[in-house]
Amino acid sequence: MADELGRRLVAAIDDNLGTQPSFRAAHAKGACFDAVFKPTPEAAALCAAPHLAGPEVPAVVRFSNASPRPDAADWAQDVGGMAVKFLLPDGRETDIVAINMPMFPVREPEDFIAFTRARRPDPRSGRPSTARVLGYALRHPESWRGILFAARRQRTVMAGRGEARYFGIHALRWIAGSGAQTHVRYELAPDAPERELSRAEARDRGRDFLNSELTGRLRQGPVGFTLEVQVAEPRDRTDDPTSPWPKTRRRVNVGRLEIRAPTADQDGGCERRVFDPTHLIEGIEPSDDRVLAARRDAYSVSIERRLAAGSEPSGRSGSA
């Protein structure tokens, strides 16, 4: 059972942004694609996790819009998600959950509740009140990076799911076979150039153009991403998702993710799956990031509701 904080986090989304019980509390609109992942030798040198040590493994990738509305228009999207589930030969799974922002707007789980209240849409405009969001930022100066990053994107939308870079905003501890430990953050870099559209251009493409565009592109061949890790230095904070590490930090190419086709069963093969950034495997441990720890319980609340509504997820507790 999820703890009280998890219930309060999901309730904040319910009360201020609106949800539907049979869907994920956030990132409700999404689609899954079958993929394969092939690690590099550099990955095995840094981490003893089994999916980083050997031949390629199958994976499922879910692209999503951050909105809790399953009917959200793609041209209205603020944040896009990319979740990856690695399917190991022995039946085990491990996940990456990433967004197309390099930071999160809150440092503490409790702050997410106040921030979500500040983002409650105005009934007339359908957009959050600028005054409320700025008021929150003045009380929580660590949120400025994320709020300003999002504000700069108000005029644009990603041109395609495979034309955006996605960031795993939380630090994780990688443990090598030798026992050496390294803190890393994930980035998924597309093979294609990163590209954005104006909101007007995106509107002309239709409410659901992003998944349709990716499906059409896959008819011409696979869509690829490089999985990179940014490696922390000793002075870098590992508990603060509001603060990206400097761009000068070392980056290591740890594998190639190749998306090949839409998942045939978008219900049982996708929406009943669970994607959770704390769903880890030996060789990978959570950092001291408190938002990361709180996500497990919040996802469990979302799953309990989906179960009660008749949608039975596969995998362990959590969702994206």
BELWO-V924695 format. One record per residue. SS is DSSP state (~ for helix, > for strand, _ for the rest). BURIAL is 1 if it has 9 or more other C-alpha atoms within 8 Angstrom, else 0. D_LAST is the distance of its C-alpha to the last C-alpha in whole Angstrom. Layout:
BEGIN
ss:burial:d_last
SS:BURIAL:D_LAST
SS:BURIAL:D_LAST
END
This chain:
BEGIN
ss:burial:d_last
_:0:18
_:1:16
_:0:18
~:0:19
~:1:18
~:1:14
~:1:16
~:1:17
~:1:14
~:1:13
~:0:16
~:1:16
~:1:14
~:1:16
~:0:19
~:1:19
_:1:16
_:1:16
_:1:14
_:1:15
_:1:15
_:1:14
_:1:11
_:1:7
_:1:9
_:1:7
_:1:6
_:1:8
>:1:10
>:1:10
>:1:12
>:1:12
>:1:15
>:1:17
>:1:18
>:1:20
>:1:20
>:1:23
>:1:24
_:1:27
~:0:29
~:1:28
~:1:25
~:1:27
~:1:29
~:1:27
_:1:24
_:1:25
_:1:22
~:0:23
~:1:21
~:1:22
_:1:26
_:0:27
_:0:27
_:1:24
>:1:21
>:1:19
>:1:16
>:1:13
>:1:11
>:1:9
>:1:10
>:1:9
>:1:10
_:1:9
_:1:11
_:1:11
_:1:14
_:1:13
_:0:17
_:1:16
_:1:18
~:1:18
~:1:21
~:0:19
_:1:16
_:1:16
_:1:13
>:1:11
>:1:8
>:1:9
>:1:7
>:1:10
>:1:11
>:1:15
>:1:17
_:1:20
_:0:23
_:0:24
_:0:21
_:0:18
>:1:15
>:1:13
>:1:10
>:1:10
>:1:7
>:1:9
>:1:10
_:1:14
_:1:15
_:1:17
_:1:17
_:1:15
_:1:17
_:1:18
_:1:19
_:0:19
~:1:16
~:0:19
~:1:20
~:1:16
~:1:18
~:1:21
~:1:19
~:1:17
~:1:21
~:1:22
_:1:20
_:1:21
>:1:22
_:1:26
_:0:27
_:0:29
_:0:28
_:0:24
_:0:23
>:1:23
_:1:26
~:0:27
~:0:29
~:1:27
~:1:24
~:0:27
~:0:28
~:1:25
~:1:26
~:0:29
~:0:28
_:0:25
~:0:27
~:1:24
~:1:22
~:1:24
~:1:23
~:1:19
~:1:21
~:0:24
~:1:22
~:1:20
~:0:23
~:0:25
_:1:22
_:0:23
_:0:25
>:1:23
>:1:20
>:1:19
_:1:22
_:1:20
~:1:16
~:1:19
~:1:20
_:1:18
_:1:17
>:1:14
>:1:14
_:1:12
_:1:14
_:1:14
_:1:17
>:1:18
>:1:21
>:1:22
>:1:25
_:1:28
_:1:30
_:0:33
_:0:31
_:0:30
>:0:27
>:1:25
>:1:23
>:1:20
>:1:18
>:1:16
>:1:17
>:1:16
>:1:20
>:1:20
_:1:24
_:0:25
_:0:26
_:0:23
_:1:24
>:1:23
>:1:25
>:1:27
~:1:25
~:0:28
~:0:28
~:1:24
~:1:25
~:0:28
~:0:26
_:1:24
_:1:21
_:1:19
~:1:21
~:1:18
~:1:17
~:0:21
~:1:22
~:1:20
~:1:21
~:0:25
~:1:24
~:1:24
_:0:27
_:0:29
_:0:27
_:1:24
>:1:22
>:1:21
>:1:20
>:1:21
>:1:19
>:1:21
>:1:21
>:1:22
>:1:24
_:1:25
_:0:29
_:0:30
_:0:30
_:0:27
_:0:25
_:1:22
_:1:20
_:1:20
_:1:17
_:1:19
_:1:22
_:0:21
_:0:24
_:0:27
_:0:27
_:0:30
_:1:28
_:0:28
>:0:26
>:1:26
>:1:25
>:1:23
>:1:22
>:1:22
>:1:19
>:1:21
>:1:19
>:1:21
>:1:21
>:1:18
_:1:17
_:0:20
_:0:18
_:1:15
~:0:15
~:1:16
~:1:15
~:1:11
~:1:10
_:1:11
>:1:9
_:1:7
_:1:5
_:1:6
_:1:8
_:1:11
_:1:11
_:1:15
_:1:18
_:0:21
_:1:22
>:1:19
>:1:19
>:1:17
_:1:19
_:0:20
_:1:18
~:1:17
~:1:14
~:1:12
~:1:14
~:1:13
~:1:9
~:1:10
~:1:12
~:1:10
~:1:8
~:1:11
~:1:12
~:1:10
~:1:10
~:0:14
~:1:14
~:1:13
~:1:15
~:0:18
_:0:17
_:0:18
_:1:15
_:0:15
_:1:12
>:0:13
_:0:13
_:0:12
_:1:11
_:1:7
_:1:4
_:1:0
END
